[in-house]
């Protein structure tokens, strides 16, 4: 069996084990939000709800592309390279909830995050953190089901953005 196939099978096994484990899922919520992550119209976020300190990671943009080598002018050389690429953008942030009741105001700060990979005639990969932001908002509800609203100040662009969404226990 090819080595890459073995690694893929192991990855599937351990991912399934981690996602089905109550310990791995404990205190995590899945949130769907408007402008959460920042700069996205609609995003998906995983939020650690286990204490007053909350860590969140979100994905708000995914793109992929495939190119096949092409000799457009029939001169024997390929003007385009063969490649497959994928890019994902979102954010990482940390929240502090002032209270743990049904109404829970918070402050937050974080960074936009991007990653890109390309394989083919010219390959490469990149990952970046940037676009820092700070803000505040509130949750209404509990870990099992909640809604949230937040306002953020983007430090680089000196702009503001409002977020909102729903979340539930996973």
Secondary structure in CASP SS format (residue, H / E / C, confidence):
PFRMAT SS
TARGET T0000
AUTHOR 0000-0000-0000
METHOD secondary structure of the structure
MODEL  1
X C 1.00
X C 1.00
X H 1.00
X H 1.00
X H 1.00
X H 1.00
X H 1.00
X H 1.00
X H 1.00
X H 1.00
X H 1.00
X H 1.00
X H 1.00
X H 1.00
X H 1.00
X H 1.00
X H 1.00
X H 1.00
X H 1.00
X H 1.00
X C 1.00
X H 1.00
X H 1.00
X H 1.00
X H 1.00
X C 1.00
X C 1.00
X E 1.00
X E 1.00
X E 1.00
X E 1.00
X E 1.00
X E 1.00
X E 1.00
X C 1.00
X E 1.00
X C 1.00
X C 1.00
X C 1.00
X C 1.00
X C 1.00
X E 1.00
X E 1.00
X E 1.00
X E 1.00
X E 1.00
X E 1.00
X E 1.00
X C 1.00
X C 1.00
X C 1.00
X C 1.00
X E 1.00
X E 1.00
X E 1.00
X E 1.00
X E 1.00
X E 1.00
X E 1.00
X E 1.00
X E 1.00
X E 1.00
X E 1.00
X E 1.00
X E 1.00
X E 1.00
X E 1.00
X C 1.00
X C 1.00
X E 1.00
X C 1.00
X C 1.00
X C 1.00
X C 1.00
X C 1.00
X C 1.00
X C 1.00
X C 1.00
X C 1.00
X E 1.00
X C 1.00
X C 1.00
X E 1.00
X E 1.00
X E 1.00
X E 1.00
X E 1.00
X E 1.00
X E 1.00
X E 1.00
X E 1.00
X E 1.00
X E 1.00
X E 1.00
X E 1.00
X E 1.00
X E 1.00
X C 1.00
X C 1.00
X C 1.00
X C 1.00
X C 1.00
X E 1.00
X E 1.00
X E 1.00
X E 1.00
X E 1.00
X E 1.00
X E 1.00
X E 1.00
X E 1.00
X E 1.00
X E 1.00
X E 1.00
X E 1.00
X E 1.00
X E 1.00
X E 1.00
X E 1.00
X E 1.00
X C 1.00
X C 1.00
X C 1.00
X E 1.00
X E 1.00
X E 1.00
X E 1.00
X E 1.00
X E 1.00
X E 1.00
X E 1.00
X E 1.00
X E 1.00
X E 1.00
X E 1.00
X E 1.00
X E 1.00
X E 1.00
X E 1.00
X E 1.00
X E 1.00
X E 1.00
X C 1.00
X C 1.00
X E 1.00
X E 1.00
X E 1.00
X E 1.00
X E 1.00
X E 1.00
X E 1.00
X E 1.00
X E 1.00
X E 1.00
X C 1.00
X C 1.00
X C 1.00
X C 1.00
X E 1.00
X E 1.00
X E 1.00
X E 1.00
X E 1.00
X E 1.00
X E 1.00
X E 1.00
X E 1.00
X E 1.00
X E 1.00
X C 1.00
END
